[in-house]
Amino acid sequence: MPRWTTVSTIAIPLLMCGVAKCQETTPVNATPSANIFGIKAGNQTEVFVASDVSKKVEKAVKGTLAVAVDTWGSSGRFEYWVLGTDRAAAVELAAAFCRRRVARGHMTKRDCLRDTTNKDHGFFTYQKIGAMALATGRPRGSAGHNGGAEWGFHRMTSSLPLGFAGVLNIAGEDEQITILHEYWHSIQNAFIQTQDHKRRRALMGPVWFIEGSAVAMAEINSAKLWASGKLPKWGNSSHPWQTLRQRMTNKMVVVQQKKKTCPTLLPDSYDDKCRQLAYDSGGWAIAYLMHQHGEDVLLKSFHPNVEKMGWEKCFRKTFGQSSAEFVVEFERFMDLPLGEQVKILPRF
């Protein structure tokens, strides 16, 4: 079972380097054709960290994002804002974020400060998560894709990456998986041109598909990248790092426990008490589809066609069945012995 809690979400709704440490990167490569996110052939990620976040953490975030871009291509304009544990530093970082938004005509200063400090998924939310983790000694982390399509960029926010910071015995590998997970959300969004909130949400698909895709792509690709040496191993936890099969087995244990009380293995809600199934069971569902149709099926076949066809029609075209038919098939798979289930996972 996981030794700590991490929360990853997706919300579909002038660099100030004196306050926030930041770096613009050089374009290299691209995935979808240029669109509202201004995709170019290169690494378009920008990282901004609060003043109490160490250079080591900043470097690790940038390095992991660079590997993600090299693996899946550019998702376009991308901002990753990392909070530490100090409230004053969070206030400074929020001010830097708002100066950027105002300068680019995205928001008024008043609206931006309200957004970054008072709303759920605001900067203070993430700062408090890190501060509480250190104060209580109970590890917890959170990162999310919090919109930005209306302004043509991916807006990402994260609490302190405990594993990169080397605290509370959390592995740096955990943080790499979190960043790959969040970057995959930007790839999902990059294939969708519309800025209409409702249509974008519909094209992203049900929550189990959104989050399950990010779980499977992050878990499987991180294992492949570690094996190839493209992603560095941290080895900074006293617990041995688990294999892909072990980590997915942990998720299966959670699924088998929760399915006794949850009405579906594949929920379409972030608010439901069974929301964890969207991640754990959803991750297995996408791994199952990748096993049947290839590891690149999402990147090469599904997402390039989803806006043109609509989510359900694209699912049927890509996977040869309706999503409802797939759910029935997947539930049968989830009744198999664990020894049969893990056979679908790739070995690296």
Secondary structure in CASP SS format (residue, H / E / C, confidence):
PFRMAT SS
TARGET T0000
AUTHOR 0000-0000-0000
METHOD secondary structure of the structure
MODEL  1
M C 1.00
P C 1.00
R C 1.00
W C 1.00
T E 1.00
T E 1.00
V E 1.00
S E 1.00
T E 1.00
I E 1.00
A E 1.00
I C 1.00
P C 1.00
L C 1.00
L C 1.00
M C 1.00
C C 1.00
G C 1.00
V C 1.00
A C 1.00
K E 1.00
C E 1.00
Q E 1.00
E C 1.00
T C 1.00
T C 1.00
P C 1.00
V C 1.00
N C 1.00
A C 1.00
T C 1.00
P C 1.00
S C 1.00
A C 1.00
N C 1.00
I C 1.00
F C 1.00
G C 1.00
I C 1.00
K C 1.00
A C 1.00
G C 1.00
N C 1.00
Q C 1.00
T E 1.00
E E 1.00
V E 1.00
F E 1.00
V E 1.00
A C 1.00
S C 1.00
D C 1.00
V C 1.00
S C 1.00
K H 1.00
K H 1.00
V H 1.00
E H 1.00
K H 1.00
A H 1.00
V H 1.00
K H 1.00
G H 1.00
T H 1.00
L H 1.00
A H 1.00
V H 1.00
A H 1.00
V H 1.00
D H 1.00
T H 1.00
W H 1.00
G C 1.00
S C 1.00
S C 1.00
G C 1.00
R C 1.00
F E 1.00
E E 1.00
Y E 1.00
W E 1.00
V E 1.00
L C 1.00
G C 1.00
T C 1.00
D C 1.00
R H 1.00
A H 1.00
A H 1.00
A H 1.00
V H 1.00
E H 1.00
L H 1.00
A H 1.00
A H 1.00
A H 1.00
F H 1.00
C H 1.00
R H 1.00
R H 1.00
R H 1.00
V H 1.00
A H 1.00
R C 1.00
G C 1.00
H C 1.00
M C 1.00
T C 1.00
K H 1.00
R H 1.00
D H 1.00
C H 1.00
L H 1.00
R H 1.00
D H 1.00
T H 1.00
T H 1.00
N H 1.00
K C 1.00
D C 1.00
H C 1.00
G C 1.00
F H 1.00
F H 1.00
T H 1.00
Y H 1.00
Q H 1.00
K H 1.00
I H 1.00
G H 1.00
A H 1.00
M H 1.00
A H 1.00
L H 1.00
A H 1.00
T H 1.00
G C 1.00
R C 1.00
P C 1.00
R E 1.00
G E 1.00
S E 1.00
A E 1.00
G E 1.00
H E 1.00
N E 1.00
G C 1.00
G C 1.00
A H 1.00
E H 1.00
W H 1.00
G C 1.00
F C 1.00
H E 1.00
R E 1.00
M E 1.00
T E 1.00
S E 1.00
S C 1.00
L C 1.00
P C 1.00
L H 1.00
G H 1.00
F H 1.00
A H 1.00
G C 1.00
V C 1.00
L C 1.00
N C 1.00
I C 1.00
A C 1.00
G H 1.00
E H 1.00
D H 1.00
E H 1.00
Q H 1.00
I H 1.00
T H 1.00
I H 1.00
L H 1.00
H H 1.00
E H 1.00
Y H 1.00
W H 1.00
H H 1.00
S H 1.00
I H 1.00
Q H 1.00
N H 1.00
A H 1.00
F C 1.00
I C 1.00
Q C 1.00
T C 1.00
Q C 1.00
D C 1.00
H H 1.00
K H 1.00
R H 1.00
R H 1.00
R H 1.00
A H 1.00
L H 1.00
M H 1.00
G C 1.00
P C 1.00
V H 1.00
W H 1.00
F H 1.00
I H 1.00
E H 1.00
G H 1.00
S H 1.00
A H 1.00
V H 1.00
A H 1.00
M H 1.00
A H 1.00
E H 1.00
I H 1.00
N H 1.00
S H 1.00
A H 1.00
K H 1.00
L H 1.00
W H 1.00
A H 1.00
S H 1.00
G C 1.00
K C 1.00
L C 1.00
P C 1.00
K C 1.00
W C 1.00
G C 1.00
N C 1.00
S C 1.00
S C 1.00
H C 1.00
P C 1.00
W C 1.00
Q C 1.00
T C 1.00
L H 1.00
R H 1.00
Q H 1.00
R H 1.00
M H 1.00
T H 1.00
N H 1.00
K H 1.00
M H 1.00
V H 1.00
V H 1.00
V H 1.00
Q H 1.00
Q H 1.00
K H 1.00
K C 1.00
K C 1.00
T C 1.00
C C 1.00
P C 1.00
T C 1.00
L C 1.00
L C 1.00
P C 1.00
D C 1.00
S C 1.00
Y C 1.00
D C 1.00
D C 1.00
K C 1.00
C C 1.00
R C 1.00
Q H 1.00
L H 1.00
A H 1.00
Y H 1.00
D H 1.00
S H 1.00
G H 1.00
G H 1.00
W H 1.00
A H 1.00
I H 1.00
A H 1.00
Y H 1.00
L H 1.00
M H 1.00
H H 1.00
Q H 1.00
H H 1.00
G C 1.00
E C 1.00
D C 1.00
V H 1.00
L H 1.00
L H 1.00
K H 1.00
S H 1.00
F H 1.00
H H 1.00
P H 1.00
N H 1.00
V H 1.00
E H 1.00
K H 1.00
M H 1.00
G C 1.00
W H 1.00
E H 1.00
K H 1.00
C H 1.00
F H 1.00
R H 1.00
K H 1.00
T H 1.00
F H 1.00
G C 1.00
Q C 1.00
S C 1.00
S H 1.00
A H 1.00
E H 1.00
F H 1.00
V H 1.00
V H 1.00
E H 1.00
F H 1.00
E H 1.00
R H 1.00
F H 1.00
M C 1.00
D C 1.00
L C 1.00
P C 1.00
L H 1.00
G H 1.00
E H 1.00
Q H 1.00
V H 1.00
K H 1.00
I H 1.00
L C 1.00
P C 1.00
R C 1.00
F C 1.00
END
